[in-house]
């Protein structure tokens, strides 16, 4: 080191020490500042000084420690700011995380990306940010100073939350007005759905994907109702605020369902004051139910609107009315002379009975072999669809099957056996025909004395039961686009209630399957559209809840090249009628896609959700479908290729023997396909429970894995399309084609139950050998 460099090093060392002394020496004056050069020389001449290298090292150490301290303090300040900001946002309903210390199912999972707080404002709050690539802190180009509001101030909403209801002259055709205004003292029930904590929902969904993944060590570790509700519990301050407000209204009763929905019973007078709206009575000509609908907008006060997601049951539930025409057309009825009514009888009319279904799909005859474990199955019904024990008994006699009637405790909700519904009897008869040894359940309106026939409220209510069947079959649906009424704020900022409704209903389906319950849903009978479509629409209309990523969607197939040989164990139904009514013994399976006036009369539903993203379990299968060069696809603008694709599987959906209201007939529709799968899955559950002690629960990750590893487990359906609806079938109609592998017409295909049993047996036994699974 040169003499000049040595002097510079000494100067730096002096200044570093002397500046530190200055901060503590109150007697330091301006005159002394002017004498600083003299002091520097005197200081070095009168003291023993360290070597230049030592001073240089000391200086660097001080600088490094100082810089580190500054960055650490910046990090702590930024973390504190974030905590304060999240606490402030809590007032706008983003509540703190609700992790459970007792959650033995999954660890507390958090991510930075995808969080509701991951916004430009959040990025701009710290002067420094951490660079993952260089592992260093750097200046934040987004930084802007923004003062936080005082913590004691509660942000107030800018507008009153409003929802559109029925405007004069716009009531659906199945509603008849009874008078101009509702009786002020008439009783009415409505529901307030509170906003959920997004972080809690994210945590619940992450647990869901772990416990439903066959490759996970957490597979089949189902949760209880209390464990699920503990994860989704809202902030007690928010619940208290809403309860205090509702108590002021003097409603007849207020009940909290689950963790975040209030059921409110009151009068028209109180509801009119609460929502600043007038009500008019209507009668549903299909169900006979009298309902009260608000005329125009309904608005909610600022005091709690910031906590409310939406409200329900002021509009007649569309799931009750998914059949704009006569629902009896689901069934072709036989007259006493053995001829099918309203049909031409110059050709054989095929009848499909359980004996043929078992043979064709390689299903074990549990009436002979018995079940390996006790299992249960159930049907979820809507809108005046009742169950008749007499119809079930007659059906069992006709198909020569023995089964116990439904137990009284397994008939939940309102039931009128004297008025059985087509949908109900099709559902129950088909699942009992496949598995007559399972305990079968029936659900209708007014479960747990909560009167609502809506999809969201019914699933929410069922989720509050601890004793449930292991399988639920649902044969109802509605287009996503009008599954609910529209919502607007009073300042005209539009919020899509249809999307909010499906998001919340999806969470309820997810909760249901996390208990180990399988939910099977029919995909509908109008192809890629709905009944009201005339094939001039520019976008397809996916059906909900078939489009939910948390259910197993079931499409329908029919037969060509039909054979009519005598069946083994042929039941009386096959000989009770003279030709042309003949039981089927064989044939080739295709998708239901021909608008046949004699048999099909519909097209199996399928397509892509416009709301729900495509779940990971099916991405590879969907990608493979769109790689096929031999398939003609509809215009990409007509569907959301990245949405949840459905169906997942398929089964027979035409000419199924049934008994309704004491009369024999042939049923058709995906309403038959879903309960057929329910009966099969209950047999699979019997094997799963024997091996692991647990049900199969949500099937889809298992089904798509199985289709890849065991192609012989499913019958691939490669013929057919879903272009037409029940009402329209022209050259303008567009849709999807069946193809090898998964397709949006029949999904992965129809079941080979024997091979599926063998596959799951090997899979579950292999997992039981692993320590982490046990």
Secondary structure, DSSP 8 states (H G I E B T S, - for coil): --HHHHHHHHHHHHHHHHHHHHHH-TT--HHHHHTHHHHHHHHHHHS----HHHHHHHHHHHHHHHHHHHHHHHHHHHHHHHHHHHHHHHTTT-------TT--SS-----STT-TT-SHHHHTS-SEEEETTTTEEEE-TT--------TT-----SS-EEEE-B-TT-S-TTEEE--SS--TT-EEEEEEEE---HHHHHHHHHHHHHHT-TTSTTTT----HHHHHHHH---HHHHHHHHHHHHHTT-SEEEEETTTEEEEEEEHHHHHHHHT--EEEEEETTT--EEEEEBSEEEE-HHHHTTEEEEESSS--GGGG--SS-GGGGEEEB-TTS-BTTS--SS-EEEB-HHHHHHHTT---HHHH--SS--EEEEE--SS-B--HHHHHHHHHHHT-------GGGEES---GGGB-HHHHHHHHHHHHH-TTSEEEEE-S-GGG-----HHHHHHHHHT-SS--SEEEE---EEGGGSS--EEETT--EE-HHHHHHHHHHHHHHHHHTTT-EEEEE--SBTTS-TT--S--SS---EETTT-TTSEEEEEEEEEEEE----TT--GGGTSS-TTEEE--EEEEEES----TTTT-SB---EEEEEEE--GGGHHHHHHHHT-TT-----GGGS-TTEEEE-SEEEE-SSEEEEETTEEEEE-SHHHHHHHHHHHHHHHHHHHHHHHSS---S-HHHHHHHHHH-GGGEE---S-B----SS---TT----B--SS-BTTTBT-EE-HHHHHHHHHHHHHHHHTSTTT-
